Amino acid sequence: MNSLQHTLRASLVFGGGAALLLLLFFIHIGQGQANISYSMIIDALISPNQSLEHQTLIMLRLPRAVIAILAGGALAASGVILQTLTKNPLAESSTMGIHSGAYFFLVAATIFLPKGLQINSLLFTFIGGAITALFVYRISGGKKGTPLRMALAGMVVTLMLSAFTGTMQLFYENETAGLFLWGAGSLIQNNWDGVQFAFPFIIISFLVLLFMSRKLNILLLGDDVAISLGEKTAVTRLIAFIAAIFLTAVIVTVVGPIGFVGLVAPHLMRLIGYRQHFTLLLSSFLWGAVLLLGADVVGRLIDPTGAELPVGAVTAMIGSPWLIYLVYRMMKSKQYMNDNGANAAGASSRYYSYKKVIIISITLCIVTIALGVTIGSNAYIESITNVISGQLTQFDKNMMMNLRLPRMLVAAIAGACLAISGLVFQGILRNPLADPSIIGISSGAGVGALTIMYVFPALPGFFLPIGAFIGGLLAVGIVLFFSWKSGFSPTALALIGIGISALGSAIIQIFIVRANLNVAAALTWLSGSTYARGWNHLENIILYPSLILVFIIFFLIKQLDVLVLGDDLATGLGQPVNKTRLALIVLATLLASVNIAAVGTIAFLGLVAPHLARIVVGMNHQRLFVCSALFGAILLSVADLLGRTIAYPKEIPSGLVVAVLGAPYFLWLMRKSGKKVN
């Protein structure tokens, strides 16, 4: 590239970026419920006075615009560094779980250490973000981990921490009442305090990174070359890591978690041709500011009524398609794609008698359902004694037969079906971390349900599961459409599913905030709950569709024994790989959607139950099918029973209980899987 081309590129990137930022800035400060003309805006900027219009501009709109510029630039710079340190083009604060870790620690501090939070909330967000980033990097294989593995690990860690955060929010509604909008990413500022707090931290951290640009360039050559040139790579990595996490922590503290800015802006600059860190950091900071300020402008244009759309949701809607685009680029590079991963995670060298496992599992399932039917809210011994002795009133019988029994059966059947769906996806993707959440079904179902609530509020509750069913099908349809050219590559399916999940989650946040929905009720359904499920749900929504789908999948599941060996070997053995994969994907999606429609979005169940089955009975998929179904039924039934009784009179959604119970197993699984990679 000659000097003229360099000049033109710099003019386009920096001159054009600055001009666009200035234009967006004036559009942004002109938005709002108060009608303030641009002549008055200029007058307020030049010679402000105490009038209401001037004070609205100076104390509300200007701080919001400035914090958007600072936050966008800081997140973009953080994304540049994280991508360099991990050598992962998908790395940024949201894909590595840093946002969820910082948010979790801040919510915990709000509840348990309110005095400490008043002193320094930044400390909690920094610690939470740093611990989560290190954890995700470690369990994804460190330097040997692939972008796919890190992205999947970051997503599942985010699901786990979101479950813990949601549980705390339900238990401590008063203490966390104002955190939902902030937790979705909000630039609202009531004064200059946020800007004054963030400005010095962001500028100092950014200058440190600029000063380290040459050292960061050398890191790209590899550790061996860098060490031979006299660089202390460990020190460079540590300082850069601290600066990147610190930038994210500052932003989360002031405006909440805002994702994808650190993914989109650096990649735009790399596409233009910037590779050296000095120009890459400067240009990414500028265009990160443009992106976030523009997202806030778009969010306020979408809803000019004054209802606040969380800017984090808007950036996710912008960034999710970008993530899908990056998947297409990565498909062309074998460096990033690895479809030969085995599905043996969780396998054991010692298995148990299949018949004994089935007998014990069926017994446990029956006992769990019986306990769920007989045990009341808090009088456990009395309830069981009355059932055994036959001393039941008509009220007790009605409570047991019309409220508790159908609810427990819904939990058992839904748990079994979600476990089967997870087993199928793990076999198809040859990825031990796959479940319906990875393929986008859960978030798609949530969007479908909330669409019904928002667009057709007068419809009876029966239509809510129908909306969820349609949303789940639409989500997986989009995933299949975009992964068609790759021959349904497991890697492509998983990464595109992550993008669709992020997009769905953003739409869900917008619906909840904009539609003035009952936040507690929405969070309960989205967390997964069998509350108020009766015979009509069991018969019409779950039982008949699920029985048909389970029957078909059972006769096709044997094909996974060949499919997990790899596409080449499966084709050599005469199996039509693409047709088999497509059929199983559609069936598993239908099965998951039907049950998500009834009980909400339950994460981890489709992950944990198949792995437990794999430990007990080995890799035969027909045996895994039966055991996974039984383990899933037991797990969700126990979760429903615990959620209904342990915190009475409050009820914990069973999906959150599953996540809390599944987290320790997930930690063990990821640690074991990480050791195999290393």
C-alpha positions as CSV (number, residue, x, y, z in Angstrom):
1,M,0.0,0.0,0.0
2,N,1.5,3.3,-1.1
3,S,1.5,6.6,0.9
4,L,-1.5,7.9,-0.9
5,Q,-3.6,4.9,0.0
6,H,-2.4,5.1,3.6
7,T,-3.5,8.8,3.6
8,L,-6.9,8.0,2.1
9,R,-7.5,5.1,4.6
10,A,-6.5,7.3,7.5
11,S,-8.8,10.1,6.3
12,L,-11.7,7.7,5.9
13,V,-11.2,6.0,9.3
14,F,-10.2,8.9,11.5
15,G,-11.6,11.9,9.6
16,G,-14.8,10.1,8.6
17,G,-15.2,8.5,12.0
18,A,-14.8,11.8,13.8
19,A,-17.3,13.5,11.5
20,L,-19.8,10.7,12.0
21,L,-19.3,10.8,15.7
22,L,-19.9,14.6,15.8
23,L,-23.1,14.2,13.7
24,L,-24.3,11.4,16.0
25,F,-23.5,13.5,19.0
26,F,-25.7,16.4,17.9
27,I,-28.5,14.0,16.9
28,H,-28.2,12.3,20.3
29,I,-28.4,15.4,22.5
30,G,-31.4,16.6,20.4
31,Q,-33.4,13.4,21.3
32,G,-35.7,13.3,24.3
33,Q,-39.2,14.1,25.5
34,A,-38.4,17.8,26.0
35,N,-38.5,19.6,22.7
36,I,-35.2,21.5,22.5
37,S,-34.3,23.1,19.2
38,Y,-30.8,22.9,17.8
39,S,-30.4,26.7,18.1
40,M,-31.1,26.4,21.8
41,I,-28.6,23.5,22.0
42,I,-25.9,25.6,20.5
43,D,-26.8,28.5,22.9
44,A,-26.7,26.1,25.9
45,L,-23.2,24.8,24.8
46,I,-21.8,28.3,24.4
47,S,-23.5,30.2,27.2
48,P,-25.5,28.0,29.5
49,N,-28.0,29.4,32.0
50,Q,-30.4,28.1,34.7
51,S,-33.4,27.6,32.4
52,L,-35.1,24.2,32.4
53,E,-34.1,23.5,28.8
54,H,-30.4,24.4,29.4
55,Q,-30.2,22.3,32.6
56,T,-31.9,19.4,30.9
57,L,-29.3,19.5,28.2
58,I,-26.3,20.1,30.4
59,M,-27.2,17.7,33.3
60,L,-29.0,14.9,31.5
61,R,-28.3,14.7,27.7
62,L,-24.6,15.8,27.6
63,P,-23.5,13.3,30.3
64,R,-25.3,10.5,28.5
65,A,-23.7,11.3,25.2
66,V,-20.2,11.6,26.7
67,I,-20.5,8.4,28.7
68,A,-21.6,6.6,25.5
69,I,-18.4,7.9,23.7
70,L,-16.2,6.8,26.6
71,A,-17.9,3.4,27.1
72,G,-17.8,2.6,23.4
73,G,-14.2,3.4,23.1
74,A,-13.2,1.6,26.2
75,L,-15.1,-1.6,25.3
76,A,-13.6,-1.6,21.8
77,A,-10.0,-1.2,23.2
78,S,-10.7,-4.0,25.7
79,G,-11.8,-6.2,22.8
80,V,-8.6,-5.5,20.9
81,I,-6.5,-6.6,23.8
82,L,-8.5,-9.7,24.6
83,Q,-8.4,-10.9,21.0
84,T,-4.6,-10.4,21.0
85,L,-4.0,-12.1,24.3
86,T,-6.2,-15.1,23.6
87,K,-5.4,-15.3,19.8
88,N,-9.2,-15.7,19.5
89,P,-11.1,-13.5,16.9
90,L,-14.3,-14.1,18.9
91,A,-12.9,-12.9,22.2
92,E,-14.5,-9.9,23.9
93,S,-16.1,-9.1,27.2
94,S,-19.5,-10.7,26.5
95,T,-18.2,-13.9,24.8
96,M,-15.7,-14.5,27.6
97,G,-18.4,-14.1,30.3
98,I,-16.7,-11.0,31.8
99,H,-19.9,-9.0,31.8
100,S,-21.9,-11.7,33.6
101,G,-19.1,-12.2,36.2
102,A,-18.9,-8.5,36.9
103,Y,-22.7,-8.2,37.0
104,F,-23.0,-11.2,39.4
105,F,-20.4,-9.8,41.8
106,L,-22.0,-6.4,41.8
107,V,-25.5,-7.8,42.5
108,A,-24.0,-10.0,45.3
109,A,-22.3,-6.9,46.7
110,T,-25.5,-4.9,46.5
111,I,-27.3,-7.5,48.6
112,F,-24.7,-8.7,51.1
113,L,-22.1,-5.9,51.2
114,P,-24.1,-2.6,50.6
115,K,-21.6,-0.6,52.7
116,G,-18.6,-2.0,50.8
117,L,-20.4,-1.2,47.6
118,Q,-20.8,2.4,48.5
119,I,-17.1,2.7,49.1
120,N,-15.9,1.1,45.8
121,S,-18.2,-0.8,43.5
122,L,-15.5,-0.8,40.9
123,L,-13.5,-3.3,43.0
124,F,-16.3,-5.8,42.9
125,T,-16.9,-5.6,39.1
126,F,-13.1,-5.8,38.4
127,I,-12.7,-8.9,40.6
128,G,-15.8,-10.6,39.1
129,G,-14.7,-9.8,35.6
130,A,-11.1,-11.0,36.1
131,I,-12.1,-14.2,37.8
132,T,-14.6,-15.1,35.1
133,A,-12.2,-14.3,32.3
134,L,-9.5,-16.5,33.8
135,F,-11.9,-19.2,34.4
136,V,-13.3,-19.3,30.9
137,Y,-9.8,-19.1,29.4
138,R,-8.6,-22.0,31.6
139,I,-11.5,-24.4,31.1
140,S,-11.5,-23.8,27.3
141,G,-8.0,-25.1,27.0
142,G,-5.8,-22.0,27.4
143,K,-3.4,-21.4,24.6
144,K,-4.5,-24.7,23.0
145,G,-8.2,-23.9,23.1
146,T,-10.1,-23.1,19.9
147,P,-12.3,-20.1,19.4
148,L,-15.3,-22.4,19.3
149,R,-14.4,-23.9,22.7
150,M,-13.9,-20.6,24.3
151,A,-17.1,-19.2,22.9
152,L,-19.1,-22.2,24.1
153,A,-17.4,-22.0,27.5
154,G,-18.1,-18.3,27.8
155,M,-21.7,-18.8,26.9
156,V,-22.3,-21.7,29.4
157,V,-20.5,-19.8,32.2
158,T,-22.7,-16.8,31.4
159,L,-25.8,-19.1,31.7
160,M,-24.5,-20.3,35.0
161,L,-23.8,-16.9,36.5
162,S,-27.1,-15.6,35.1
163,A,-28.9,-18.3,37.0
164,F,-27.2,-17.4,40.2
165,T,-27.9,-13.7,39.6
166,G,-31.5,-14.4,38.8
167,T,-31.9,-16.4,42.0
168,M,-30.5,-13.6,44.1
169,Q,-32.8,-11.1,42.3
170,L,-35.9,-13.2,43.1
171,F,-34.9,-13.6,46.7
172,Y,-34.0,-10.0,47.2
173,E,-36.4,-8.1,45.1
174,N,-36.3,-4.9,47.1
175,E,-32.5,-4.7,47.3
176,T,-32.1,-5.3,43.6
177,A,-35.3,-3.4,42.4
178,G,-33.4,-0.9,40.2
179,L,-30.9,-3.3,38.6
180,F,-32.9,-4.8,35.8
181,L,-32.6,-1.9,33.3
182,W,-29.0,-1.3,34.3
183,G,-28.3,-5.1,34.0
184,A,-29.4,-4.9,30.3
185,G,-27.0,-1.9,29.7
186,S,-28.3,1.6,30.1
187,L,-26.6,4.9,29.4
188,I,-29.0,7.0,31.5
189,Q,-27.1,9.7,33.5
190,N,-28.7,12.1,35.9
191,N,-25.6,14.2,36.4
192,W,-21.9,14.3,35.6
193,D,-20.9,11.9,38.4
194,G,-20.6,8.8,36.1
195,V,-18.5,10.7,33.6
196,Q,-16.2,12.1,36.3
197,F,-15.8,8.7,37.8
198,A,-15.0,6.8,34.5
199,F,-13.0,9.4,32.6
200,P,-9.7,9.3,34.4
201,F,-9.7,5.5,34.7
202,I,-10.5,5.0,31.0
203,I,-7.9,7.6,29.8
204,I,-5.1,6.3,32.0
205,S,-5.8,2.6,31.0
206,F,-6.0,3.5,27.3
207,L,-2.7,5.5,27.4
208,V,-1.1,2.5,29.1
209,L,-2.2,0.2,26.3
210,L,-1.0,2.7,23.7
211,F,2.4,2.9,25.4
212,M,2.5,-1.0,25.2
213,S,1.6,-1.1,21.5
214,R,5.0,-2.2,20.3
215,K,5.2,-5.0,23.0
216,L,1.7,-6.2,21.9
217,N,2.8,-6.3,18.3
218,I,5.7,-8.5,19.2
219,L,3.4,-10.9,21.1
220,L,1.6,-11.6,17.8
221,L,4.9,-13.2,16.5
222,G,4.7,-15.9,19.2
223,D,6.2,-16.3,22.6
224,D,9.4,-17.9,21.3
225,V,10.2,-15.0,19.0
226,A,9.1,-12.4,21.6
227,I,11.4,-14.0,24.3
228,S,14.3,-14.1,21.8
229,L,13.8,-10.3,21.2
230,G,14.2,-9.7,25.0
231,E,10.5,-9.2,25.8
232,K,9.0,-10.3,29.1
233,T,5.9,-11.8,27.7
234,A,4.4,-12.8,31.0
235,V,4.6,-9.2,32.3
236,T,3.2,-7.8,29.1
237,R,0.3,-10.2,29.1
238,L,-0.5,-9.5,32.8
239,I,-0.5,-5.7,32.4
240,A,-2.5,-5.8,29.2
241,F,-5.0,-8.3,30.8
242,I,-5.4,-6.1,33.9
243,A,-6.0,-3.0,31.7
244,A,-8.5,-4.8,29.5
245,I,-10.5,-6.1,32.4
246,F,-10.3,-2.8,34.2
247,L,-11.7,-0.9,31.3
248,T,-14.6,-3.4,31.1
249,A,-15.2,-3.2,34.9
250,V,-15.3,0.6,34.8
251,I,-18.0,0.6,32.1
252,V,-20.0,-2.2,33.8
253,T,-19.9,-0.1,37.1
254,V,-21.3,3.0,35.4
255,V,-23.6,1.8,32.6
256,G,-24.0,-2.0,33.1
257,P,-22.9,-4.8,30.8
258,I,-22.9,-3.8,27.1
259,G,-21.9,-6.6,24.7
260,F,-20.5,-6.9,21.2
261,V,-19.0,-3.4,20.9
262,G,-15.6,-5.0,21.6
263,L,-16.2,-7.6,18.9
264,V,-17.5,-5.4,16.0
265,A,-15.3,-2.3,16.2
266,P,-11.9,-4.1,16.2
267,H,-12.9,-6.4,13.4
268,L,-14.1,-3.5,11.3
269,M,-10.6,-1.9,11.7
270,R,-8.9,-5.2,10.9
271,L,-11.0,-5.5,7.8
272,I,-9.9,-2.1,6.7
273,G,-6.3,-3.2,7.1
274,Y,-5.1,-2.0,10.5
275,R,-2.9,-4.6,12.3
276,Q,-0.4,-2.6,14.3
277,H,-1.8,-2.0,17.8
278,F,-1.2,1.7,18.0
279,T,-3.4,2.5,15.1
280,L,-5.7,-0.4,15.8
281,L,-6.4,0.8,19.4
282,L,-6.9,4.4,18.3
283,S,-9.2,3.5,15.4
284,S,-11.1,0.9,17.4
285,F,-11.7,3.4,20.3
286,L,-13.1,6.0,17.8
287,W,-15.4,3.5,16.0
288,G,-16.4,1.8,19.3
289,A,-17.6,5.3,20.4
290,V,-19.4,5.7,17.1
291,L,-21.1,2.3,17.4
292,L,-22.3,2.7,20.9
293,L,-23.5,6.3,20.5
294,G,-25.2,5.3,17.2
295,A,-26.9,2.3,19.0
296,D,-28.3,4.7,21.6
297,V,-29.6,7.0,18.9
298,V,-31.2,4.0,17.1
299,G,-32.7,2.8,20.4
300,R,-34.4,6.1,21.1
301,L,-35.6,6.4,17.5
302,I,-37.2,3.0,17.8
303,D,-39.2,4.1,20.8
304,P,-39.5,7.9,20.9
305,T,-42.2,7.7,23.6
306,G,-39.7,8.0,26.4
307,A,-39.6,4.4,27.4
308,E,-36.0,3.4,27.7
309,L,-34.7,0.6,25.5
310,P,-31.5,-0.8,27.0
311,V,-28.6,0.1,24.8
312,G,-27.0,-3.3,25.6
313,A,-29.9,-5.0,23.9
314,V,-29.5,-2.7,20.8
315,T,-25.8,-3.5,20.5
316,A,-26.5,-7.2,20.8
317,M,-29.0,-6.9,18.0
318,I,-26.2,-5.3,15.9
319,G,-23.5,-7.6,17.1
320,S,-25.3,-10.9,16.7
321,P,-25.4,-10.8,12.9
322,W,-21.8,-9.7,13.0
323,L,-20.9,-12.8,15.0
324,I,-22.7,-14.9,12.3
325,Y,-20.7,-13.1,9.6
326,L,-17.5,-14.0,11.5
327,V,-18.5,-17.6,11.5
328,Y,-18.7,-17.5,7.7
329,R,-15.2,-16.1,7.6
330,M,-13.9,-18.7,10.0
331,M,-15.3,-21.5,7.9
332,K,-12.7,-20.7,5.3
333,S,-9.9,-21.2,7.8
334,K,-9.0,-24.7,9.1
335,Q,-7.0,-22.9,11.8
336,Y,-10.2,-22.2,13.6
337,M,-12.5,-25.1,12.7
338,N,-12.3,-28.4,14.4
339,D,-15.2,-30.8,13.7
340,N,-13.4,-33.9,14.9
341,G,-14.1,-33.4,18.6
342,A,-15.1,-36.5,20.3
343,N,-18.3,-36.7,22.3
344,A,-16.8,-38.8,25.0
345,A,-16.6,-36.2,27.7
346,G,-18.2,-37.7,30.8
347,A,-17.4,-41.3,29.6
348,S,-16.1,-43.7,32.2
349,S,-13.9,-46.8,32.1
350,R,-16.3,-48.5,34.5
351,Y,-20.0,-48.9,33.8
352,Y,-22.9,-50.2,35.8
353,S,-25.5,-52.8,35.1
354,Y,-28.0,-51.3,32.6
355,K,-30.9,-53.2,34.1
356,K,-30.0,-52.1,37.7
357,V,-29.6,-48.5,36.6
358,I,-33.1,-48.5,34.9
359,I,-34.7,-50.1,38.0
360,I,-33.1,-47.7,40.4
361,S,-33.9,-44.7,38.2
362,I,-37.5,-45.6,37.7
363,T,-37.9,-46.1,41.5
364,L,-36.3,-42.7,42.2
365,C,-38.5,-41.1,39.7
366,I,-41.7,-42.5,41.2
367,V,-40.5,-41.7,44.7
368,T,-39.7,-38.1,43.7
369,I,-43.1,-37.6,42.1
370,A,-44.8,-39.2,45.1
371,L,-43.0,-36.8,47.5
372,G,-43.9,-33.9,45.3
373,V,-47.5,-34.8,45.4
374,T,-47.7,-35.5,49.2
375,I,-45.4,-32.9,50.6
376,G,-46.9,-29.5,51.2
377,S,-45.3,-26.1,51.5
378,N,-43.8,-26.5,54.9
379,A,-45.6,-29.3,56.9
380,Y,-43.6,-32.2,55.5
381,I,-44.1,-34.9,58.2
382,E,-47.7,-34.1,58.7
383,S,-48.4,-34.2,55.0
384,I,-46.8,-37.6,54.5
385,T,-48.5,-39.0,57.6
386,N,-51.9,-37.9,56.5
387,V,-51.4,-39.6,53.1
388,I,-50.3,-42.9,54.6
389,S,-53.1,-42.9,57.2
390,G,-55.7,-41.9,54.7
391,Q,-56.8,-38.8,56.8
392,L,-57.2,-36.5,53.8
393,T,-59.9,-33.8,53.5
394,Q,-61.5,-33.1,50.2
395,F,-59.3,-29.9,50.0
396,D,-56.2,-32.1,50.4
397,K,-57.3,-34.5,47.7
398,N,-58.1,-31.6,45.3
399,M,-54.7,-30.1,46.1
400,M,-52.9,-33.3,45.4
401,M,-54.7,-34.5,42.4
402,N,-55.5,-31.3,40.5
403,L,-52.5,-29.1,41.5
404,R,-49.5,-31.1,42.6
405,L,-49.8,-34.3,40.6
406,P,-50.1,-32.7,37.1
407,R,-47.4,-30.2,38.0
408,M,-45.0,-33.0,39.0
409,L,-45.9,-35.0,35.9
410,V,-45.2,-31.9,33.7
411,A,-41.8,-31.5,35.4
412,A,-40.9,-35.2,34.9
413,I,-42.0,-35.4,31.2
414,A,-40.4,-32.0,30.4
415,G,-37.2,-33.0,32.1
416,A,-37.0,-36.2,30.2
417,C,-37.7,-34.6,26.8
418,L,-35.2,-31.8,27.4
419,A,-32.6,-34.4,28.3
420,I,-33.3,-36.4,25.2
421,S,-33.0,-33.2,23.1
422,G,-29.7,-32.4,24.7
423,L,-28.4,-35.9,24.1
424,V,-29.3,-35.6,20.4
425,F,-27.6,-32.2,20.0
426,Q,-24.4,-33.5,21.7
427,G,-24.3,-36.3,19.3
428,I,-25.0,-34.2,16.3
429,L,-22.5,-31.5,17.2
430,R,-20.0,-34.0,18.6
431,N,-19.6,-31.4,21.4
432,P,-20.0,-32.3,25.0
433,L,-21.3,-28.8,25.9
434,A,-24.2,-28.7,23.5
435,D,-27.8,-28.4,24.6
436,P,-31.0,-26.6,23.3
437,S,-29.6,-23.3,24.6
438,I,-26.6,-23.6,22.3
439,I,-28.7,-24.0,19.2
440,G,-30.8,-20.9,20.0
441,I,-34.1,-22.8,20.8
442,S,-34.4,-21.4,24.4
443,S,-34.0,-17.7,23.5
444,G,-36.2,-18.2,20.4
445,A,-38.9,-19.7,22.5
446,G,-38.6,-16.8,25.0
447,V,-39.0,-14.3,22.1
448,G,-42.0,-16.1,20.8
449,A,-43.8,-16.1,24.1
450,L,-43.1,-12.5,24.9
451,T,-44.2,-11.5,21.3
452,I,-47.6,-13.1,22.1
453,M,-47.7,-11.2,25.4
454,Y,-46.8,-7.9,23.8
455,V,-48.6,-8.0,20.4
456,F,-51.7,-9.8,21.6
457,P,-52.1,-9.0,25.3
458,A,-55.8,-9.9,25.3
459,L,-55.2,-13.5,24.3
460,P,-55.6,-16.2,27.0
461,G,-52.5,-17.8,28.5
462,F,-52.9,-20.9,26.4
463,F,-51.4,-19.0,23.4
464,L,-48.2,-18.2,25.3
465,P,-46.7,-21.7,24.8
466,I,-47.8,-21.6,21.2
467,G,-45.7,-18.4,20.7
468,A,-42.8,-20.1,22.4
469,F,-43.1,-23.1,20.1
470,I,-43.1,-21.0,17.0
471,G,-40.2,-18.9,18.3
472,G,-38.1,-22.0,18.9
473,L,-38.8,-23.4,15.5
474,L,-38.0,-20.1,13.8
475,A,-34.7,-19.8,15.7
476,V,-33.4,-23.2,14.7
477,G,-34.7,-22.6,11.2
478,I,-32.5,-19.6,10.9
479,V,-29.5,-21.6,12.3
480,L,-30.1,-24.4,9.7
481,F,-30.5,-21.9,6.9
482,F,-27.2,-20.2,7.6
483,S,-25.3,-23.4,8.2
484,W,-26.6,-25.2,5.1
485,K,-23.6,-24.4,2.9
486,S,-21.3,-25.9,5.5
487,G,-23.1,-29.2,5.3
488,F,-24.4,-28.5,8.8
489,S,-20.9,-28.4,10.2
490,P,-21.0,-28.9,14.0
491,T,-18.8,-25.8,14.5
492,A,-20.9,-23.6,12.3
493,L,-24.1,-24.8,13.9
494,A,-22.8,-24.1,17.4
495,L,-21.4,-20.6,16.7
496,I,-24.4,-19.5,14.6
497,G,-26.6,-20.8,17.5
498,I,-24.7,-18.6,19.9
499,G,-25.4,-15.6,17.6
500,I,-29.1,-16.4,17.4
501,S,-29.2,-16.9,21.2
502,A,-27.6,-13.5,21.8
503,L,-30.0,-11.9,19.4
504,G,-33.0,-13.5,21.1
505,S,-31.8,-12.5,24.5
506,A,-31.5,-8.9,23.3
507,I,-35.1,-8.9,22.0
508,I,-36.3,-10.4,25.2
509,Q,-34.7,-7.6,27.2
510,I,-36.3,-5.0,24.9
511,F,-39.7,-6.6,25.3
512,I,-39.6,-6.7,29.1
513,V,-38.5,-3.1,29.4
514,R,-40.6,-1.6,26.6
515,A,-43.8,-3.5,27.2
516,N,-44.0,-2.7,30.9
517,L,-44.3,-6.4,31.6
518,N,-44.2,-7.7,35.1
519,V,-40.5,-8.1,35.5
520,A,-40.7,-10.7,38.3
521,A,-43.2,-12.8,36.3
522,A,-41.2,-12.5,33.1
523,L,-38.0,-13.5,34.9
524,T,-39.8,-16.5,36.5
525,W,-41.0,-17.9,33.1
526,L,-37.7,-17.1,31.4
527,S,-35.9,-18.9,34.2
528,G,-38.0,-22.0,33.8
529,S,-41.0,-22.8,36.0
530,T,-43.7,-25.4,36.4
531,Y,-45.8,-23.1,38.5
532,A,-49.6,-23.4,37.9
533,R,-49.1,-26.2,35.4
534,G,-52.3,-28.4,35.2
535,W,-53.8,-31.3,33.4
536,N,-54.5,-29.1,30.3
537,H,-50.8,-28.3,29.9
538,L,-50.0,-32.0,30.4
539,E,-52.5,-33.3,27.9
540,N,-52.6,-30.7,25.2
541,I,-49.1,-29.2,25.2
542,I,-46.7,-31.9,26.4
543,L,-48.0,-35.5,26.5
544,Y,-49.2,-36.2,23.0
545,P,-46.7,-34.3,20.9
546,S,-43.8,-35.5,23.1
547,L,-44.8,-39.1,22.9
548,I,-44.9,-39.1,19.1
549,L,-41.5,-37.3,18.9
550,V,-39.8,-39.5,21.5
551,F,-41.0,-42.6,19.7
552,I,-39.5,-41.4,16.4
553,I,-36.2,-40.3,17.9
554,F,-35.8,-43.6,19.7
555,F,-35.7,-45.5,16.4
556,L,-33.3,-43.0,14.9
557,I,-31.0,-42.5,17.9
558,K,-28.8,-45.5,17.0
559,Q,-27.6,-43.5,14.0
560,L,-25.6,-41.3,16.4
561,D,-23.3,-44.2,17.3
562,V,-21.9,-43.9,13.8
563,L,-22.3,-40.1,13.4
564,V,-20.1,-39.3,16.4
565,L,-17.2,-41.1,14.8
566,G,-16.8,-38.3,12.3
567,D,-18.4,-37.4,8.9
568,D,-15.8,-39.2,6.8
569,L,-16.0,-42.5,8.6
570,A,-19.8,-42.3,8.8
571,T,-20.1,-41.6,5.1
572,G,-17.7,-44.5,4.4
573,L,-20.0,-46.8,6.4
574,G,-22.9,-45.8,4.2
575,Q,-24.7,-43.3,6.4
576,P,-26.3,-40.3,4.7
577,V,-24.7,-37.8,7.1
578,N,-26.5,-34.6,6.2
579,K,-29.9,-36.2,6.0
580,T,-29.5,-37.9,9.3
581,R,-28.2,-34.8,11.0
582,L,-31.0,-32.7,9.5
583,A,-33.7,-35.1,10.6
584,L,-32.4,-35.4,14.1
585,I,-32.0,-31.7,14.4
586,V,-35.6,-31.0,13.4
587,L,-37.0,-33.7,15.7
588,A,-34.9,-32.6,18.7
589,T,-35.9,-29.0,18.1
590,L,-39.5,-29.9,18.0
591,L,-39.2,-31.9,21.2
592,A,-37.4,-29.1,23.0
593,S,-39.8,-26.4,21.8
594,V,-42.9,-28.3,22.9
595,N,-41.5,-28.6,26.4
596,I,-39.9,-25.1,26.6
597,A,-43.4,-23.8,25.6
598,A,-44.8,-25.5,28.7
599,V,-42.2,-24.9,31.4
600,G,-40.1,-22.0,30.1
601,T,-36.4,-21.8,29.3
602,I,-34.4,-24.3,31.4
603,A,-30.7,-24.3,30.9
604,F,-28.2,-27.0,31.9
605,L,-30.7,-29.9,32.0
606,G,-29.9,-31.0,28.5
607,L,-26.3,-30.7,29.4
608,V,-26.1,-32.5,32.7
609,A,-28.5,-35.5,32.3
610,P,-26.9,-37.0,29.2
611,H,-23.4,-36.7,30.8
612,L,-24.6,-38.4,33.9
613,A,-26.0,-41.2,31.7
614,R,-22.8,-41.4,29.8
615,I,-20.8,-41.9,33.0
616,V,-23.2,-44.7,34.1
617,V,-24.0,-46.8,31.0
618,G,-21.3,-45.8,28.4
619,M,-21.7,-44.6,24.8
620,N,-24.5,-46.7,23.4
621,H,-27.1,-44.2,22.3
622,Q,-30.1,-46.3,22.8
623,R,-29.2,-46.9,26.4
624,L,-28.2,-43.3,26.8
625,F,-31.6,-42.3,25.4
626,V,-33.5,-44.2,28.2
627,C,-31.1,-43.2,31.0
628,S,-30.9,-39.6,29.9
629,A,-34.7,-39.4,29.9
630,L,-35.0,-40.9,33.4
631,F,-32.2,-38.7,34.8
632,G,-33.8,-35.6,33.3
633,A,-37.1,-36.5,34.8
634,I,-35.6,-37.0,38.2
635,L,-33.6,-33.8,38.0
636,L,-36.4,-31.5,37.1
637,S,-38.8,-33.2,39.5
638,V,-36.4,-32.7,42.4
639,A,-35.7,-29.2,41.3
640,D,-39.5,-28.4,41.2
641,L,-40.0,-30.0,44.7
642,L,-37.0,-28.1,46.2
643,G,-38.0,-24.8,44.5
644,R,-41.5,-25.1,45.9
645,T,-40.6,-26.0,49.5
646,I,-37.2,-24.8,50.6
647,A,-37.9,-21.1,50.5
648,Y,-41.6,-21.0,51.3
649,P,-43.6,-18.8,51.0
650,K,-41.3,-17.7,48.0
651,E,-41.0,-20.1,45.1
652,I,-37.7,-20.5,43.2
653,P,-38.2,-21.3,39.5
654,S,-37.2,-24.9,38.9
655,G,-34.9,-23.8,36.0
656,L,-32.8,-21.8,38.5
657,V,-32.7,-24.8,40.8
658,V,-31.5,-27.0,38.0
659,A,-28.8,-24.4,37.1
660,V,-27.7,-24.2,40.8
661,L,-27.6,-28.0,41.0
662,G,-25.9,-28.4,37.7
663,A,-23.2,-25.8,38.2
664,P,-20.9,-28.0,40.4
665,Y,-21.1,-30.8,37.8
666,F,-20.4,-28.4,35.0
667,L,-17.3,-27.0,36.8
668,W,-16.0,-30.6,37.1
669,L,-16.8,-31.4,33.5
670,M,-15.1,-28.4,32.1
671,R,-12.0,-28.9,34.3
672,K,-11.8,-32.6,33.2
673,S,-12.3,-31.6,29.5
674,G,-9.7,-28.8,29.8
675,K,-7.1,-31.3,31.0
676,K,-7.7,-33.5,28.0
677,V,-7.1,-30.5,25.7
678,N,-3.9,-29.6,27.5
